Amino acid sequence: MTYAINDSLTNGIRYYITNKVKHTETDDAQGHVWSCQDTTYDEGSSAGTSPSVGLPTTYTTYYYSPS
């Protein structure tokens, strides 16, 4: 898993939201990736006017399907 670190600055106070999963994948013993998912957080939030709350806004999922 890969983790996203998101921070925002509001009225001189820095807010940190950590340990949000950014990328996950399922691999087999040979290292073949069978599926993965990317997650983005707080897209479109107004940084500087309010702290981000760490809400997921987009999930992108990929699967391998053998023919």
mmCIF file of the N, C-alpha and C atoms, coordinates in Angstrom:
data_MODEL
# 
_entry.id   MODEL 
# 
loop_
_atom_site.group_PDB 
_atom_site.id 
_atom_site.type_symbol 
_atom_site.label_atom_id 
_atom_site.label_alt_id 
_atom_site.label_comp_id 
_atom_site.label_asym_id 
_atom_site.label_entity_id 
_atom_site.label_seq_id 
_atom_site.pdbx_PDB_ins_code 
_atom_site.Cartn_x 
_atom_site.Cartn_y 
_atom_site.Cartn_z 
_atom_site.occupancy 
_atom_site.B_iso_or_equiv 
_atom_site.pdbx_formal_charge 
_atom_site.auth_seq_id 
_atom_site.auth_comp_id 
_atom_site.auth_asym_id 
_atom_site.auth_atom_id 
_atom_site.pdbx_PDB_model_num 
ATOM 1   N N  . MET A 1 1  ? 0.837   -1.172  0.000   1.00 0.00 ? 1  MET A N  1 
ATOM 2   C CA . MET A 1 1  ? 0.000   0.000   0.000   1.00 0.00 ? 1  MET A CA 1 
ATOM 3   C C  . MET A 1 1  ? 0.886   1.241   0.000   1.00 0.00 ? 1  MET A C  1 
ATOM 4   N N  . THR A 1 2  ? 0.379   2.268   -0.623  1.00 0.00 ? 2  THR A N  1 
ATOM 5   C CA . THR A 1 2  ? 1.019   3.574   -0.600  1.00 0.00 ? 2  THR A CA 1 
ATOM 6   C C  . THR A 1 2  ? 0.091   4.521   0.136   1.00 0.00 ? 2  THR A C  1 
ATOM 7   N N  . TYR A 1 3  ? 0.637   5.383   0.967   1.00 0.00 ? 3  TYR A N  1 
ATOM 8   C CA . TYR A 1 3  ? -0.181  6.284   1.769   1.00 0.00 ? 3  TYR A CA 1 
ATOM 9   C C  . TYR A 1 3  ? -0.040  7.720   1.292   1.00 0.00 ? 3  TYR A C  1 
ATOM 10  N N  . ALA A 1 4  ? -1.148  8.458   1.361   1.00 0.00 ? 4  ALA A N  1 
ATOM 11  C CA . ALA A 1 4  ? -1.160  9.867   0.981   1.00 0.00 ? 4  ALA A CA 1 
ATOM 12  C C  . ALA A 1 4  ? -1.014  10.718  2.235   1.00 0.00 ? 4  ALA A C  1 
ATOM 13  N N  . ILE A 1 5  ? -0.241  11.773  2.159   1.00 0.00 ? 5  ILE A N  1 
ATOM 14  C CA . ILE A 1 5  ? -0.146  12.739  3.240   1.00 0.00 ? 5  ILE A CA 1 
ATOM 15  C C  . ILE A 1 5  ? -0.728  14.040  2.716   1.00 0.00 ? 5  ILE A C  1 
ATOM 16  N N  . ASN A 1 6  ? -1.736  14.548  3.397   1.00 0.00 ? 6  ASN A N  1 
ATOM 17  C CA . ASN A 1 6  ? -2.437  15.738  2.951   1.00 0.00 ? 6  ASN A CA 1 
ATOM 18  C C  . ASN A 1 6  ? -2.362  16.761  4.074   1.00 0.00 ? 6  ASN A C  1 
ATOM 19  N N  . ASP A 1 7  ? -2.021  17.991  3.755   1.00 0.00 ? 7  ASP A N  1 
ATOM 20  C CA . ASP A 1 7  ? -2.028  19.027  4.767   1.00 0.00 ? 7  ASP A CA 1 
ATOM 21  C C  . ASP A 1 7  ? -2.601  20.295  4.176   1.00 0.00 ? 7  ASP A C  1 
ATOM 22  N N  . SER A 1 8  ? -3.114  21.157  5.047   1.00 0.00 ? 8  SER A N  1 
ATOM 23  C CA . SER A 1 8  ? -3.651  22.433  4.606   1.00 0.00 ? 8  SER A CA 1 
ATOM 24  C C  . SER A 1 8  ? -3.336  23.485  5.661   1.00 0.00 ? 8  SER A C  1 
ATOM 25  N N  . LEU A 1 9  ? -3.284  24.730  5.252   1.00 0.00 ? 9  LEU A N  1 
ATOM 26  C CA . LEU A 1 9  ? -2.960  25.839  6.134   1.00 0.00 ? 9  LEU A CA 1 
ATOM 27  C C  . LEU A 1 9  ? -4.171  26.751  6.214   1.00 0.00 ? 9  LEU A C  1 
ATOM 28  N N  . THR A 1 10 ? -4.685  26.961  7.430   1.00 0.00 ? 10 THR A N  1 
ATOM 29  C CA . THR A 1 10 ? -5.850  27.815  7.638   1.00 0.00 ? 10 THR A CA 1 
ATOM 30  C C  . THR A 1 10 ? -5.566  28.760  8.790   1.00 0.00 ? 10 THR A C  1 
ATOM 31  N N  . ASN A 1 11 ? -5.649  30.050  8.536   1.00 0.00 ? 11 ASN A N  1 
ATOM 32  C CA . ASN A 1 11 ? -5.407  31.066  9.562   1.00 0.00 ? 11 ASN A CA 1 
ATOM 33  C C  . ASN A 1 11 ? -4.102  30.833  10.314  1.00 0.00 ? 11 ASN A C  1 
ATOM 34  N N  . GLY A 1 12 ? -3.053  30.460  9.594   1.00 0.00 ? 12 GLY A N  1 
ATOM 35  C CA . GLY A 1 12 ? -1.750  30.249  10.186  1.00 0.00 ? 12 GLY A CA 1 
ATOM 36  C C  . GLY A 1 12 ? -1.588  28.925  10.925  1.00 0.00 ? 12 GLY A C  1 
ATOM 37  N N  . ILE A 1 13 ? -2.611  28.071  10.913  1.00 0.00 ? 13 ILE A N  1 
ATOM 38  C CA . ILE A 1 13 ? -2.545  26.768  11.566  1.00 0.00 ? 13 ILE A CA 1 
ATOM 39  C C  . ILE A 1 13 ? -2.472  25.696  10.492  1.00 0.00 ? 13 ILE A C  1 
ATOM 40  N N  . ARG A 1 14 ? -1.493  24.802  10.603  1.00 0.00 ? 14 ARG A N  1 
ATOM 41  C CA . ARG A 1 14 ? -1.349  23.729  9.629   1.00 0.00 ? 14 ARG A CA 1 
ATOM 42  C C  . ARG A 1 14 ? -2.037  22.477  10.159  1.00 0.00 ? 14 ARG A C  1 
ATOM 43  N N  . TYR A 1 15 ? -2.948  21.929  9.355   1.00 0.00 ? 15 TYR A N  1 
ATOM 44  C CA . TYR A 1 15 ? -3.674  20.711  9.691   1.00 0.00 ? 15 TYR A CA 1 
ATOM 45  C C  . TYR A 1 15 ? -3.118  19.564  8.862   1.00 0.00 ? 15 TYR A C  1 
ATOM 46  N N  . TYR A 1 16 ? -2.831  18.438  9.497   1.00 0.00 ? 16 TYR A N  1 
ATOM 47  C CA . TYR A 1 16 ? -2.294  17.281  8.808   1.00 0.00 ? 16 TYR A CA 1 
ATOM 48  C C  . TYR A 1 16 ? -3.283  16.125  8.878   1.00 0.00 ? 16 TYR A C  1 
ATOM 49  N N  . ILE A 1 17 ? -3.518  15.494  7.758   1.00 0.00 ? 17 ILE A N  1 
ATOM 50  C CA . ILE A 1 17 ? -4.304  14.267  7.696   1.00 0.00 ? 17 ILE A CA 1 
ATOM 51  C C  . ILE A 1 17 ? -3.373  13.224  7.108   1.00 0.00 ? 17 ILE A C  1 
ATOM 52  N N  . THR A 1 18 ? -3.079  12.190  7.874   1.00 0.00 ? 18 THR A N  1 
ATOM 53  C CA . THR A 1 18 ? -2.106  11.202  7.437   1.00 0.00 ? 18 THR A CA 1 
ATOM 54  C C  . THR A 1 18 ? -2.701  9.807   7.455   1.00 0.00 ? 18 THR A C  1 
ATOM 55  N N  . ASN A 1 19 ? -1.941  8.874   6.918   1.00 0.00 ? 19 ASN A N  1 
ATOM 56  C CA . ASN A 1 19 ? -2.292  7.455   6.904   1.00 0.00 ? 19 ASN A CA 1 
ATOM 57  C C  . ASN A 1 19 ? -3.543  7.136   6.092   1.00 0.00 ? 19 ASN A C  1 
ATOM 58  N N  . LYS A 1 20 ? -3.791  7.896   5.057   1.00 0.00 ? 20 LYS A N  1 
ATOM 59  C CA . LYS A 1 20 ? -4.865  7.582   4.119   1.00 0.00 ? 20 LYS A CA 1 
ATOM 60  C C  . LYS A 1 20 ? -4.278  6.736   2.999   1.00 0.00 ? 20 LYS A C  1 
ATOM 61  N N  . VAL A 1 21 ? -4.922  5.626   2.689   1.00 0.00 ? 21 VAL A N  1 
ATOM 62  C CA . VAL A 1 21 ? -4.411  4.730   1.650   1.00 0.00 ? 21 VAL A CA 1 
ATOM 63  C C  . VAL A 1 21 ? -4.601  5.382   0.288   1.00 0.00 ? 21 VAL A C  1 
ATOM 64  N N  . LYS A 1 22 ? -3.527  5.498   -0.467  1.00 0.00 ? 22 LYS A N  1 
ATOM 65  C CA . LYS A 1 22 ? -3.549  6.107   -1.796  1.00 0.00 ? 22 LYS A CA 1 
ATOM 66  C C  . LYS A 1 22 ? -3.590  5.039   -2.890  1.00 0.00 ? 22 LYS A C  1 
ATOM 67  N N  . HIS A 1 23 ? -2.883  3.919   -2.679  1.00 0.00 ? 23 HIS A N  1 
ATOM 68  C CA . HIS A 1 23 ? -2.790  2.882   -3.710  1.00 0.00 ? 23 HIS A CA 1 
ATOM 69  C C  . HIS A 1 23 ? -2.738  1.513   -3.040  1.00 0.00 ? 23 HIS A C  1 
ATOM 70  N N  . THR A 1 24 ? -3.545  0.589   -3.547  1.00 0.00 ? 24 THR A N  1 
ATOM 71  C CA . THR A 1 24 ? -3.484  -0.804  -3.097  1.00 0.00 ? 24 THR A CA 1 
ATOM 72  C C  . THR A 1 24 ? -3.441  -1.690  -4.333  1.00 0.00 ? 24 THR A C  1 
ATOM 73  N N  . GLU A 1 25 ? -2.837  -2.874  -4.174  1.00 0.00 ? 25 GLU A N  1 
ATOM 74  C CA . GLU A 1 25 ? -2.851  -3.830  -5.271  1.00 0.00 ? 25 GLU A CA 1 
ATOM 75  C C  . GLU A 1 25 ? -2.746  -5.245  -4.745  1.00 0.00 ? 25 GLU A C  1 
ATOM 76  N N  . THR A 1 26 ? -3.232  -6.175  -5.559  1.00 0.00 ? 26 THR A N  1 
ATOM 77  C CA . THR A 1 26 ? -3.180  -7.592  -5.243  1.00 0.00 ? 26 THR A CA 1 
ATOM 78  C C  . THR A 1 26 ? -2.227  -8.252  -6.231  1.00 0.00 ? 26 THR A C  1 
ATOM 79  N N  . ASP A 1 27 ? -1.142  -8.833  -5.689  1.00 0.00 ? 27 ASP A N  1 
ATOM 80  C CA . ASP A 1 27 ? -0.111  -9.478  -6.503  1.00 0.00 ? 27 ASP A CA 1 
ATOM 81  C C  . ASP A 1 27 ? -0.075  -10.966 -6.182  1.00 0.00 ? 27 ASP A C  1 
ATOM 82  N N  . ASP A 1 28 ? 0.360   -11.772 -7.159  1.00 0.00 ? 28 ASP A N  1 
ATOM 83  C CA . ASP A 1 28 ? 0.575   -13.189 -6.879  1.00 0.00 ? 28 ASP A CA 1 
ATOM 84  C C  . ASP A 1 28 ? 2.054   -13.414 -6.527  1.00 0.00 ? 28 ASP A C  1 
ATOM 85  N N  . ALA A 1 29 ? 2.420   -14.656 -6.274  1.00 0.00 ? 29 ALA A N  1 
ATOM 86  C CA . ALA A 1 29 ? 3.778   -14.985 -5.841  1.00 0.00 ? 29 ALA A CA 1 
ATOM 87  C C  . ALA A 1 29 ? 4.834   -14.625 -6.887  1.00 0.00 ? 29 ALA A C  1 
ATOM 88  N N  . GLN A 1 30 ? 4.459   -14.575 -8.172  1.00 0.00 ? 30 GLN A N  1 
ATOM 89  C CA . GLN A 1 30 ? 5.395   -14.217 -9.232  1.00 0.00 ? 30 GLN A CA 1 
ATOM 90  C C  . GLN A 1 30 ? 5.462   -12.704 -9.469  1.00 0.00 ? 30 GLN A C  1 
ATOM 91  N N  . GLY A 1 31 ? 4.684   -11.932 -8.716  1.00 0.00 ? 31 GLY A N  1 
ATOM 92  C CA . GLY A 1 31 ? 4.703   -10.485 -8.853  1.00 0.00 ? 31 GLY A CA 1 
ATOM 93  C C  . GLY A 1 31 ? 3.720   -9.932  -9.862  1.00 0.00 ? 31 GLY A C  1 
ATOM 94  N N  . HIS A 1 32 ? 2.855   -10.794 -10.426 1.00 0.00 ? 32 HIS A N  1 
ATOM 95  C CA . HIS A 1 32 ? 1.841   -10.324 -11.372 1.00 0.00 ? 32 HIS A CA 1 
ATOM 96  C C  . HIS A 1 32 ? 0.760   -9.564  -10.615 1.00 0.00 ? 32 HIS A C  1 
ATOM 97  N N  . VAL A 1 33 ? 0.421   -8.380  -11.097 1.00 0.00 ? 33 VAL A N  1 
ATOM 98  C CA . VAL A 1 33 ? -0.617  -7.563  -10.464 1.00 0.00 ? 33 VAL A CA 1 
ATOM 99  C C  . VAL A 1 33 ? -1.971  -7.971  -11.034 1.00 0.00 ? 33 VAL A C  1 
ATOM 100 N N  . TRP A 1 34 ? -2.879  -8.439  -10.178 1.00 0.00 ? 34 TRP A N  1 
ATOM 101 C CA . TRP A 1 34 ? -4.211  -8.869  -10.603 1.00 0.00 ? 34 TRP A CA 1 
ATOM 102 C C  . TRP A 1 34 ? -5.246  -7.763  -10.483 1.00 0.00 ? 34 TRP A C  1 
ATOM 103 N N  . SER A 1 35 ? -5.082  -6.883  -9.541  1.00 0.00 ? 35 SER A N  1 
ATOM 104 C CA . SER A 1 35 ? -5.987  -5.743  -9.417  1.00 0.00 ? 35 SER A CA 1 
ATOM 105 C C  . SER A 1 35 ? -5.282  -4.652  -8.627  1.00 0.00 ? 35 SER A C  1 
ATOM 106 N N  . CYS A 1 36 ? -5.722  -3.405  -8.820  1.00 0.00 ? 36 CYS A N  1 
ATOM 107 C CA . CYS A 1 36 ? -5.204  -2.307  -8.028  1.00 0.00 ? 36 CYS A CA 1 
ATOM 108 C C  . CYS A 1 36 ? -6.258  -1.212  -7.949  1.00 0.00 ? 36 CYS A C  1 
ATOM 109 N N  . GLN A 1 37 ? -6.124  -0.367  -6.954  1.00 0.00 ? 37 GLN A N  1 
ATOM 110 C CA . GLN A 1 37 ? -7.061  0.733   -6.760  1.00 0.00 ? 37 GLN A CA 1 
ATOM 111 C C  . GLN A 1 37 ? -6.297  1.964   -6.298  1.00 0.00 ? 37 GLN A C  1 
ATOM 112 N N  . ASP A 1 38 ? -6.603  3.103   -6.923  1.00 0.00 ? 38 ASP A N  1 
ATOM 113 C CA . ASP A 1 38 ? -6.055  4.395   -6.525  1.00 0.00 ? 38 ASP A CA 1 
ATOM 114 C C  . ASP A 1 38 ? -7.179  5.229   -5.932  1.00 0.00 ? 38 ASP A C  1 
ATOM 115 N N  . THR A 1 39 ? -6.879  5.946   -4.860  1.00 0.00 ? 39 THR A N  1 
ATOM 116 C CA . THR A 1 39 ? -7.864  6.780   -4.187  1.00 0.00 ? 39 THR A CA 1 
ATOM 117 C C  . THR A 1 39 ? -7.316  8.192   -4.071  1.00 0.00 ? 39 THR A C  1 
ATOM 118 N N  . THR A 1 40 ? -8.139  9.184   -4.406  1.00 0.00 ? 40 THR A N  1 
ATOM 119 C CA . THR A 1 40 ? -7.770  10.585  -4.187  1.00 0.00 ? 40 THR A CA 1 
ATOM 120 C C  . THR A 1 40 ? -8.711  11.153  -3.140  1.00 0.00 ? 40 THR A C  1 
ATOM 121 N N  . TYR A 1 41 ? -8.223  12.140  -2.417  1.00 0.00 ? 41 TYR A N  1 
ATOM 122 C CA . TYR A 1 41 ? -8.956  12.722  -1.290  1.00 0.00 ? 41 TYR A CA 1 
ATOM 123 C C  . TYR A 1 41 ? -9.119  14.225  -1.473  1.00 0.00 ? 41 TYR A C  1 
ATOM 124 N N  . ASP A 1 42 ? -10.265 14.721  -1.048  1.00 0.00 ? 42 ASP A N  1 
ATOM 125 C CA . ASP A 1 42 ? -10.534 16.156  -0.942  1.00 0.00 ? 42 ASP A CA 1 
ATOM 126 C C  . ASP A 1 42 ? -10.307 16.933  -2.233  1.00 0.00 ? 42 ASP A C  1 
ATOM 127 N N  . GLU A 1 43 ? -10.636 16.349  -3.382  1.00 0.00 ? 43 GLU A N  1 
ATOM 128 C CA . GLU A 1 43 ? -10.509 17.085  -4.641  1.00 0.00 ? 43 GLU A CA 1 
ATOM 129 C C  . GLU A 1 43 ? -11.494 18.245  -4.626  1.00 0.00 ? 43 GLU A C  1 
ATOM 130 N N  . GLY A 1 44 ? -11.028 19.394  -5.042  1.00 0.00 ? 44 GLY A N  1 
ATOM 131 C CA . GLY A 1 44 ? -11.899 20.552  -5.123  1.00 0.00 ? 44 GLY A CA 1 
ATOM 132 C C  . GLY A 1 44 ? -12.059 21.284  -3.806  1.00 0.00 ? 44 GLY A C  1 
ATOM 133 N N  . SER A 1 45 ? -11.369 20.845  -2.736  1.00 0.00 ? 45 SER A N  1 
ATOM 134 C CA . SER A 1 45 ? -11.467 21.575  -1.476  1.00 0.00 ? 45 SER A CA 1 
ATOM 135 C C  . SER A 1 45 ? -10.713 22.884  -1.614  1.00 0.00 ? 45 SER A C  1 
ATOM 136 N N  . SER A 1 46 ? -11.145 23.859  -0.873  1.00 0.00 ? 46 SER A N  1 
ATOM 137 C CA . SER A 1 46 ? -10.524 25.179  -0.986  1.00 0.00 ? 46 SER A CA 1 
ATOM 138 C C  . SER A 1 46 ? -9.415  25.297  0.044   1.00 0.00 ? 46 SER A C  1 
ATOM 139 N N  . ALA A 1 47 ? -8.232  24.854  -0.336  1.00 0.00 ? 47 ALA A N  1 
ATOM 140 C CA . ALA A 1 47 ? -7.075  24.917  0.563   1.00 0.00 ? 47 ALA A CA 1 
ATOM 141 C C  . ALA A 1 47 ? -6.823  26.360  0.967   1.00 0.00 ? 47 ALA A C  1 
ATOM 142 N N  . GLY A 1 48 ? -6.557  26.566  2.230   1.00 0.00 ? 48 GLY A N  1 
ATOM 143 C CA . GLY A 1 48 ? -6.317  27.913  2.732   1.00 0.00 ? 48 GLY A CA 1 
ATOM 144 C C  . GLY A 1 48 ? -7.535  28.532  3.368   1.00 0.00 ? 48 GLY A C  1 
ATOM 145 N N  . THR A 1 49 ? -8.721  28.062  3.032   1.00 0.00 ? 49 THR A N  1 
ATOM 146 C CA . THR A 1 49 ? -9.926  28.625  3.644   1.00 0.00 ? 49 THR A CA 1 
ATOM 147 C C  . THR A 1 49 ? -10.562 27.662  4.635   1.00 0.00 ? 49 THR A C  1 
ATOM 148 N N  . SER A 1 50 ? -10.317 26.379  4.468   1.00 0.00 ? 50 SER A N  1 
ATOM 149 C CA . SER A 1 50 ? -10.823 25.405  5.429   1.00 0.00 ? 50 SER A CA 1 
ATOM 150 C C  . SER A 1 50 ? -9.938  24.174  5.367   1.00 0.00 ? 50 SER A C  1 
ATOM 151 N N  . PRO A 1 51 ? -9.740  23.488  6.495   1.00 0.00 ? 51 PRO A N  1 
ATOM 152 C CA . PRO A 1 51 ? -8.895  22.302  6.446   1.00 0.00 ? 51 PRO A CA 1 
ATOM 153 C C  . PRO A 1 51 ? -9.551  21.182  5.668   1.00 0.00 ? 51 PRO A C  1 
ATOM 154 N N  . SER A 1 52 ? -8.738  20.401  4.993   1.00 0.00 ? 52 SER A N  1 
ATOM 155 C CA . SER A 1 52 ? -9.244  19.219  4.316   1.00 0.00 ? 52 SER A CA 1 
ATOM 156 C C  . SER A 1 52 ? -9.643  18.201  5.365   1.00 0.00 ? 52 SER A C  1 
ATOM 157 N N  . VAL A 1 53 ? -10.682 17.422  5.078   1.00 0.00 ? 53 VAL A N  1 
ATOM 158 C CA . VAL A 1 53 ? -11.175 16.473  6.075   1.00 0.00 ? 53 VAL A CA 1 
ATOM 159 C C  . VAL A 1 53 ? -10.801 15.047  5.744   1.00 0.00 ? 53 VAL A C  1 
ATOM 160 N N  . GLY A 1 54 ? -10.123 14.820  4.638   1.00 0.00 ? 54 GLY A N  1 
ATOM 161 C CA . GLY A 1 54 ? -9.657  13.481  4.310   1.00 0.00 ? 54 GLY A CA 1 
ATOM 162 C C  . GLY A 1 54 ? -10.720 12.573  3.753   1.00 0.00 ? 54 GLY A C  1 
ATOM 163 N N  . LEU A 1 55 ? -11.709 13.141  3.087   1.00 0.00 ? 55 LEU A N  1 
ATOM 164 C CA . LEU A 1 55 ? -12.770 12.326  2.494   1.00 0.00 ? 55 LEU A CA 1 
ATOM 165 C C  . LEU A 1 55 ? -12.339 11.844  1.105   1.00 0.00 ? 55 LEU A C  1 
ATOM 166 N N  . PRO A 1 56 ? -12.538 10.549  0.822   1.00 0.00 ? 56 PRO A N  1 
ATOM 167 C CA . PRO A 1 56 ? -12.212 10.067  -0.524  1.00 0.00 ? 56 PRO A CA 1 
ATOM 168 C C  . PRO A 1 56 ? -13.177 10.661  -1.540  1.00 0.00 ? 56 PRO A C  1 
ATOM 169 N N  . THR A 1 57 ? -12.645 11.144  -2.646  1.00 0.00 ? 57 THR A N  1 
ATOM 170 C CA . THR A 1 57 ? -13.499 11.736  -3.672  1.00 0.00 ? 57 THR A CA 1 
ATOM 171 C C  . THR A 1 57 ? -13.485 10.956  -4.979  1.00 0.00 ? 57 THR A C  1 
ATOM 172 N N  . THR A 1 58 ? -12.422 10.214  -5.261  1.00 0.00 ? 58 THR A N  1 
ATOM 173 C CA . THR A 1 58 ? -12.362 9.426   -6.492  1.00 0.00 ? 58 THR A CA 1 
ATOM 174 C C  . THR A 1 58 ? -11.671 8.095   -6.228  1.00 0.00 ? 58 THR A C  1 
ATOM 175 N N  . TYR A 1 59 ? -12.297 7.019   -6.678  1.00 0.00 ? 59 TYR A N  1 
ATOM 176 C CA . TYR A 1 59 ? -11.687 5.691   -6.669  1.00 0.00 ? 59 TYR A CA 1 
ATOM 177 C C  . TYR A 1 59 ? -11.491 5.268   -8.118  1.00 0.00 ? 59 TYR A C  1 
ATOM 178 N N  . THR A 1 60 ? -10.308 4.800   -8.450  1.00 0.00 ? 60 THR A N  1 
ATOM 179 C CA . THR A 1 60 ? -10.037 4.251   -9.777  1.00 0.00 ? 60 THR A CA 1 
ATOM 180 C C  . THR A 1 60 ? -9.538  2.831   -9.572  1.00 0.00 ? 60 THR A C  1 
ATOM 181 N N  . THR A 1 61 ? -10.274 1.871   -10.150 1.00 0.00 ? 61 THR A N  1 
ATOM 182 C CA . THR A 1 61 ? -9.968  0.457   -9.934  1.00 0.00 ? 61 THR A CA 1 
ATOM 183 C C  . THR A 1 61 ? -9.669  -0.223  -11.263 1.00 0.00 ? 61 THR A C  1 
ATOM 184 N N  . TYR A 1 62 ? -8.632  -1.067  -11.261 1.00 0.00 ? 62 TYR A N  1 
ATOM 185 C CA . TYR A 1 62 ? -8.242  -1.818  -12.448 1.00 0.00 ? 62 TYR A CA 1 
ATOM 186 C C  . TYR A 1 62 ? -8.191  -3.303  -12.091 1.00 0.00 ? 62 TYR A C  1 
ATOM 187 N N  . TYR A 1 63 ? -8.635  -4.129  -13.015 1.00 0.00 ? 63 TYR A N  1 
ATOM 188 C CA . TYR A 1 63 ? -8.602  -5.588  -12.834 1.00 0.00 ? 63 TYR A CA 1 
ATOM 189 C C  . TYR A 1 63 ? -7.983  -6.228  -14.061 1.00 0.00 ? 63 TYR A C  1 
ATOM 190 N N  . TYR A 1 64 ? -7.241  -7.302  -13.846 1.00 0.00 ? 64 TYR A N  1 
ATOM 191 C CA . TYR A 1 64 ? -6.725  -8.102  -14.943 1.00 0.00 ? 64 TYR A CA 1 
ATOM 192 C C  . TYR A 1 64 ? -7.689  -9.245  -15.158 1.00 0.00 ? 64 TYR A C  1 
ATOM 193 N N  . SER A 1 65 ? -8.149  -9.412  -16.368 1.00 0.00 ? 65 SER A N  1 
ATOM 194 C CA . SER A 1 65 ? -9.077  -10.489 -16.705 1.00 0.00 ? 65 SER A CA 1 
ATOM 195 C C  . SER A 1 65 ? -8.480  -11.284 -17.852 1.00 0.00 ? 65 SER A C  1 
ATOM 196 N N  . PRO A 1 66 ? -7.917  -12.480 -17.567 1.00 0.00 ? 66 PRO A N  1 
ATOM 197 C CA . PRO A 1 66 ? -7.318  -13.274 -18.638 1.00 0.00 ? 66 PRO A CA 1 
ATOM 198 C C  . PRO A 1 66 ? -8.363  -13.699 -19.662 1.00 0.00 ? 66 PRO A C  1 
ATOM 199 N N  . SER A 1 67 ? -7.985  -13.702 -20.912 1.00 0.00 ? 67 SER A N  1 
ATOM 200 C CA . SER A 1 67 ? -8.918  -14.050 -21.994 1.00 0.00 ? 67 SER A CA 1 
ATOM 201 C C  . SER A 1 67 ? -9.117  -15.543 -22.096 1.00 0.00 ? 67 SER A C  1 
# 
